[in-house]
Amino acid sequence: MSKPFIPIGQYFKACFNKEIEDKISETKRKCFRLNSTDPCSEEYQTILKSILGKMGKGTTILPSFWCDYGYNIEVGDYFFANHNLIITDGAKVTFGDHVFIAPNCTFTTANHALDPGMRKEGIEVALPIKVGNNVWIGTGAIILAGVEIGDGSIVGAGSVVTKSIPSNVIAYGNPCKVIRKLTEEDKKRYPSVSLQA
């Protein structure tokens, strides 16, 4: 099935649109198969690869995982997502290398129209999400349309990220705000028996 055209940053008819609804249904069926398959099997990785637009080496996404199109999702190397990841990917959702996603996180590129008449007609707008390298997203975080999260940053559990987050900071809250920069002292937060693998 071909990819439906979705204009980025412009209103488009998302609901009651057969081409879009058919593509979403196709992807939901793949997600259902994925979530019904042994997550430690080769078959699971094969199905996951057929869903994602780009899948780096060492990618792990634990079930359940749901998305709308799949081909708009690109993950870098050593990406890890814990259980119950949801990505509504009308626009691109890009993850760098060594990204950790905790359980129950949502990334949504979709915004419905503010005008109720337009909303009733199924009008939406899609804006991309970009997550840099070495980012950690805490449990239950929600990342909204148009957000970028810079390299090395941490988004705390339960955060609702409505605006972009710079690199190398800790940010949390609703709405999510930068709390402080990461420092060398953060390496000493807990005692360690060994940092060797």
Secondary structure, DSSP 8 states (H G I E B T S, - for coil): -------BTS-EE-TT-HHHHHHHHHHHHHHHHHHTS-TTSHHHHHHHHHHSSEE-TT-EE-S-EEESSSTTEEE-TT-EE-S-EEEE-SS-EEE-SS-EE-SS-EEE-EEE-SSHHHHHTTEEEE--EEE-TT-EE-TT-EE-TT-EE-TT-EE-TT-EE-S-B-SSEEEETTTTEEEEE--GGGGGSS--S----
